[in-house]
Amino acid sequence: MDFRLTPEQEQLVAAATRLATDRFAPRAFTWSSFPWENAKILAEAGFTGITIPASDGGQGGSLLDAVLVMEAVSKVCPHSGDAVQATNFGAIRQVAAFGSDRVKREVLPALLGGEALVSVGMSEPEAGSALTELTTAARYDGDDVVLNGQKVWNSHGPEVTHVVVWCRFGPRTRDIGAVVVPVDTPGFTRGPAERYMSGEQHCALYLDGCRVPGEYVLADSDALRRMMTIFGVERVGNAVRALALAQAAFDQAVEHAKVRKQFGRRLCEFQGIQWKFADMRMQLDAARMLVYRAACNADQTGVPDPAEVSVAKAYANEAAFMVTNQALQVFGASGYSTEFPLEYLARRVRGWMIAGGSVEMQRNRIAEAVFGERFSQRAPEPSTS
């Protein structure tokens, strides 16, 4: 078991870091919307579709390769990390893995080129963690599929060009499927743009008799079983972004503690401060090991192990929140000021404890792996006796 990166991986990290430092750092922490120009730069550099087969226009690399690029870019510019996520880990993976030849011809190239943006439409007003409660309906009508329903909490919703809409083709859980919907389709509308506390934009999405070609269906049954393995890749992306931002906060706090003086001494000379940094280092190292394990084992087996992904995501999310919060504390009032990046990093990592499957849901999945059985979260049916 070797915990060191290979020479090729070290070169990959160096190239991604160099690109981020040269092209993204000057505008880091200034974005208020999706960084389209940076997505195009990533595409030109070969950092989009890293895990997508070359036959589909991707790079044919490993999941760990994508993780390393995500970590390197996000530490320098978190918003550019959004572009890495969108072009490597998110709904684009669902499109690439389950899309028809037509979808791969008409949609995938623009996504890989940073010229289009796809989001996943899963959550609804009454269906968040309980995805099986979704009510967005789909039905075949000749060669088309017609969709009706509503989606909420869609990151980058005001700017996306396509949405992978999770919907119900019938009343049963196994009738849940997914359809790629271009936003210019008649019957597709968006609600007002809103913002999370991190500053990211989102909006409600409405489908009212929205008609798309039947070839844009990714799955019309059993999507929860067939496609959720791909969703595990998105959770790995969530975890590594949290790790990267926490590492950035830690690195900034280290430099601050080396030079900031109080009572005639540098902060790093106080034992209480030293222990904070020791705790942060342990959290970061453990999170990185768990994220890399999930990615490496996925590369060996072809799909992420759900339990390993849940362990990595839950731990990395919570460790990142602890680390950024402690780093902010080290900076004191300047850490709390919006003129410096620490408060943004703390706000941003907080959201990933909810997005992509909350840390509570990850614990449910971990417990199922521990006991080797599924546990329904639904209330028992009332007795009829």
N, C-alpha and C positions, 0 to 999 in steps of 0.2 A: 504494500500500500504506500503510494508516493503522494505526498501532499503538495508537491511542488508543481508549478506550471511547466509544460514542455517549452522548449525554445520557440516553437511556432506560436504557442499561446502567449508567451511573453512579447513576441513581436506584434501580435494582434492587439494586445493591451496598449503597447507603446504607440502603435499607429492610431488607435482610437483616441488615446489621451492627447496625442499631438494634434489631431484634427480638432478635437473639442477645445483645446487651449488656443489654437490659432484662429479658428473660425467662429466658435460659439461663446468663448469666455467674455469678449468685449460687451456682449448684450445679455449676459447671464443675469437672471433675477429681474429683468425689465419687461418680460413678455406678459401681455394680458390676454393673449389668444394663442391658438395653435401656431407653432413656428414653421409655417409652410416652407420658407426659404431654407431652413435648416434640414427639413425632411428631404428636400431635393439634393442638398449637399451630401447627406448620408447616402442617398441612392447613388450618386456619382462616385462615392468612395467605396461602394460595394458593401455597405453596412445595413442594407434592407434585405428582407427575405433570407436571412442568414441560414435558417434551418429549413427553408423551402427547397425542394429539389430543383436542380438546375434545369430539368426538363420543363418546369413550370415557371422559369424565369428567376428562380432564387439562386442562392449561393451554394446550396448543398452542404452546409456546415453542420456542426453539432449544436445542441442546446447549450452546452457549456460555452461554446464560442459566443453565442448570442448573449449569454449572461455576462461574460467578460466585457463585451462591448457596451452593454447597458450600464454596467457598474462604472466603467471608465468615463463614459459620456455624462452620466447623471451626476457624478461627483463635481464636474465642472459646471454644467448647466442643466438644472433639473427639467426645464421646459424642453430642452432638446432630448432629454430622456423620454419625454412623452412621445416624441417622434420615433424614437427607437422602439418603444412599446407598441405603437400603432402599426409599425411596419415589420414587426417581428413576432410579438407575443400575443397580440389581441385578436380581434375578430378576423383579421387577415388569415390567421392559421385555420380558422373554420372554413373560410372561403377556399383556401388552397387545398385543404384535405378532402373536402366534400363537394366542391363545386363541379358542375358539369363542364364539358369542353367549351361550351358557349360562355359560361361565367369566367372561366380561365382566360378566354380570349378577349372578352369585352370589359371585364372588371379588374382582374388581377394585375395586368401590366401597369395601369395607372396607379394602383395602390403601391406597387413596388417602386414606382418612379417618384413617389412623394407628390404626385399630382392629384391624388384623390385620398379620401380618408373614410375608413369604415369603422363603425362602432357596433357594439352588440346591444340589441334591445331585448332585455330580459325582464327587468323589474316592472311591475305595474302597481297602481295604487293599493291593491289588496294582495299582491304577490311579490314579496321581496325574497327573503331567505326561503320561504315556502313556494318554490318555483312551480310546484305542481298545482298551485291555485290559479295560475295564469288563465285569463279568459280571452285574450286576443285570438280570434278565430280565422281559420283559413279553409277555403273550399276550392276544389277544382271546378273550372267552368270552361269546357272545351280545352284549348291548349294553354289556357292561363290559370293563374291562381288569384283569388280575390281575398283580400284581408280586411278585417275590421277589428279595431281595438285601440288601446292606448298604452304607451310606454313612458316611464319616468326615470329620473336620475341618470340620464344618458350623457356621460362625459363628452365634451366637445360637440354636443348635440346641435348647437347653432351653426357649426361649421362642417359637419360630416357631409359626405357626398353619397354614402351608402350606409345602410343599416342591416345587420343580420337580425331579423325579427324572429324571435321565438314565439311560436303560436301553437294553436290546438287544431288539428285536423279532425278531431272527433272527441267524444266525451271522456275517454279513458286516458290514464296517465301515459300509456304507451302510444297514444295518438299525438303526443307533443312532437313538433318538428321545428324546422327553421327555414327561413326564406330570405334571400338577398333582395333588398328593396332599394332602388335608386331614389334619392330624395326628390327628383323632379317628376316622379310618377304622379299622375292625376289622383287625387284623393289622399295624398300624403301632405300633412301640414305640421308646422312646429308651433309650440307655445312660446311665450316670451322668454328671452334669454334670462337666466338666473345664474347665481354664482354660489359655489360652496365656500366655506370659510377659508379654503386654500386659495381662492381666487379663480379656480377653474370654472369655466362656463358649462352649464347644462340646461336642458329644456325638456318639456314634455313633447312627445311625438304622437301624432294622431293618424290613424289609418281608417278612412271612411270609403269603403268600396274600392280600395287600392288594388289595382290590377297589374300583375307582373307576369312575364312568361313563365310557363311551367318549368322550363329549364333553369330558372333561378331558384328552384327549391333545392336546398341542401339535404334535407331529410323530411319525409312526411310521416314518419313513425319511428318510435324507439330512439328518439334523439338523446334522451337523458342518458341512455346507456352508451350509444355509439359516439356521441360527440363530447361528453363530459371529460373524456381522457384528454382531448385537445384543450379543453378549458383549464386543465391542470397546468398547461404551459403558460397560460395567462397569469395564473397564480404564482408561478415561479417568477415571472416578470414583475409582478406586484412586490414580491418579497425582496428581489434584488434591488429594486428602486428604493425601497425603504432602507435597505442596508447601505446603499450608496449615499443617500442624503444624510444618514446618521454618521457615516464615515467623514463626509464633508464637514459636518458640524463639529465632530471630534477633532479633526485636523486643525480647524480654525481656532478651537478652544485651546489646543496644545500650544499653538504659536502665541496666543494671547497670554496664556499663563506663564510663558517664558519671559515676557517683557513687562507685563503689568505689575506695578509695585503698589503695595499697601503696607503701612507701618514700616517702611524702609526695607521691605523684603519683596522679592518676586513671588507671585502667587504660587508658582510651582514648588516653592520651598516650604509651604505649609502642609503638614501631614494630612489634614482634613481634605485638602484639595488633591493631594496625591492619591488618596484612597478613592476619591471620585473618579479619577482617571483610570485607576486600576480596574474599578468596576466596569467602566465604559469599555475598556479594552477587552475584558473578558466577554462582555455581551456581544461586541462586534465580532470577535474571533469565533464564538460559538455560532452566531447567526450565519457567518460566512461558510463555516463548515457544513451546516445543515442545508443551506441553499445549494452549495456546490455538490453535495451528495445527491440531492434530488435531481440535479441536472445531469450529473455523470451517470447515475443509474438509469435515467431516462434514455441517455444515449446508448447504453448497453442493451436495454430491453425494447427500445422503440417507442415506449410511452412512459410518461411519469407515473411513478407509484403514488396512488392517491394519499396514502397515509404519510409517506415521506414528504409530499408536497404540503400537506396540512401542517405537519410538524414544522417545516421550514417557514411557511407563511406566518403561522401564529407566533412563532418565536421571533422571527425577524421583525414583524410588525411591532410587537411589544418592546423588543430590545431597542428598536429605532426610536420609539417614542421616549423611552427612558433616557437614551443617550442624548438625543437632541434637547430634551428638557434639562438635563444636567449641564450640557454645554452652554445653553442659554443662561443658566444660573451662574456659571463661571464668568460670563461676560457682564453680569449685573444689569444695570439700567440700559446699557448700550445693546445688550442682547434682546431686551424687550422692545427696543425702538424699531419702528418700521424703516428706519434709515439703514439698517444693517440686516443681513440675510438670516440671522439665527431665528428670529421669530417666524419667518416664512417657512424655514425648514421644519420647525416644530409643528406649525399648522398643517403642512403638507403631509408629513408622515402620519399624523393623526387620522387622516381620511382612509388610509390603507388598512386600518384595523376594521373598517367596515366594507370597503370596496372589494369586489372579487370573492365574496364569501367572508362573512365576519369571523373574528377570532373565536367567537362562541361556536359557530357552525364548524370551524376547523377542529375544535375540541370534540365535538360530536363524532366527527369522522375518525379522529384519532382513537377515541374510545371504542368505536366499532372494530377497528383493527386490533386493539388490545384484547377484546373479548371474542373476536371472530364471529360476530353476528350483527345484524342490522337492528337498530332501535328506532321505532317510529316516534316522532315528536308529536303526533296527533293525540288528542284526547281519546280515551277508550269510547267505543260506541255505547250508548246507554242500553242497559239490560232491558229486554222485552218480557222477562219473566215476572 
